[in-house]
Amino acid sequence: MNALDNGCYIPYPNYYYSGRLRPARRNERRTDVPKHIQHPDYWKDGTPLSEIQSRGVGQIRILNEEEIAGMRLAGRLGREVMDVAASMVKVGVTTEEIDDAVYNATINRDCYPSPLNYRGFPKSCCTSVNEVICHGIPDKRPLEDGDIVNIDITVFKDGFHGDLNETFYVGNVDEKGKKLVEASYECLQRAIASVKPGAKYRDVGNIIQKYINTQGFSVVRSYCGHGINQLFHTAPSVPHYAKNKAVGIMKPG
């Protein structure tokens, strides 16, 4: 059920699609996260009040040692959940099945799946297939041979969010698809290598665009990297393109 054959399910009749992928049906949003697990402020009505209140300040928080330890724990648990999701990626598996596995793995670690009901998002992770840039909603479309799928996972543990994503091959991916994934990974490694006290956040975009252009690809300017701590999304903003106007200098913490 790829391309234009999606069982006549047309949830966005006036939307312009850039490729052949179409949404498929999906189950309703889960509301059964155990009460003993700490929930973020948006879990019930979808409104991240703490984020909204912090906007306009633009200040980049410096975390203390205890807060850094909280971030490390959330990040480590997020990586464990990602490994569970990665083991699910194969031809015929639906992205909703991957989402179910992510939900269960997150709950089993006494974490809340951060995407769930964030601004109304209906699932526990994002699964972006092929031409979908990011924030794809898991559904009942089976993965097909030759797909690439990015899985974006964030877990909320003891008041901190741990956020990560990774792109996977499904079956036999063509050379152009492999080159895209490998070039994007190299951009990530080069960007990480630039992270140190005194570096400017705006320079990260210069590093990424300089390399990706040599590989015959371009940068999506509509989305950017972001800070994370007790807030799911916060300062700084980190654009991935050159000559951006991001503010801020990296500091310990």
NORRA-V18521 format. One record per run of one state. SS is the DSSP state (helix for helix, strand for strand, loop for the rest). FROM is the first residue (numbers start at 1). TO is the last residue. Records with the same first field share a line. If there is no record, write none. Layout:
BEGIN
SS=FROM-TO ; FROM-TO
END
This chain:
BEGIN
loop=1-48 ; 55-64 ; 89-93 ; 109-111 ; 114-117 ; 121-125 ; 130-136 ; 138-141 ; 143-147 ; 158-159 ; 170-174 ; 194-199 ; 201-201 ; 215-224 ; 228-233 ; 239-248 ; 250-253
helix=49-54 ; 65-88 ; 95-108 ; 118-120 ; 175-193 ; 202-214
strand=94-94 ; 112-113 ; 126-129 ; 137-137 ; 142-142 ; 148-157 ; 160-169 ; 200-200 ; 225-227 ; 234-238 ; 249-249
END
